[in-house]
Amino acid sequence: MKSKRQEKILEIISSKAIETQEELISELRMAGYNATQATASRDIRQLKLVKVLSEGSYKYVAPKNEIQNSGRYSHALFASILDIQYALNNVVIKTNPGLAQAVAAGIDALHDSDVLGSVAGDDCIILVVKSEEASVRIIEKIRIIANK
């Protein structure tokens, strides 16, 4: 239950600007989790969430090095992404030649519950995700990792 809840927290903060623990608790409750302030506080600490200034207010984000260090994959690998776009629930990622399979493995190592699967060729990856909204979240997450 804890890992699912924490996964949900990461999903929430990647798709919405969450400024307070109360907002986070409210979002968790709408998602079916009965979270308390103590639980939210503990999850924030364990996930090493930080608050950053964004558009005039502070919001929770996962530290970049935590995302980048998921699995064995580094920023340099994700930097090989040349373009990323989506159509409905499919995300298409163009990479430098010969690196698509490595980037796809890095994306798989993120263990994002919205990603249903990936197919990689030499320089192109197709991700099938749960919804169009999930496509937007995945693209944002990958852009943050790749600093694009």
Secondary structure, DSSP 8 states (H G I E B T S, - for coil): -HHHHHHHHHHHHHHS---SHHHHHHHHHHTT----HHHHHHHHHHHT-EEEEETTEEEEE--HHHHHTSTT--HHHHTTEEEEEEETTEEEEEESTT-HHHHHHHHHHT--TTEEEEEE-SSEEEEEES-HHHHHHHHHHHHHHHT-
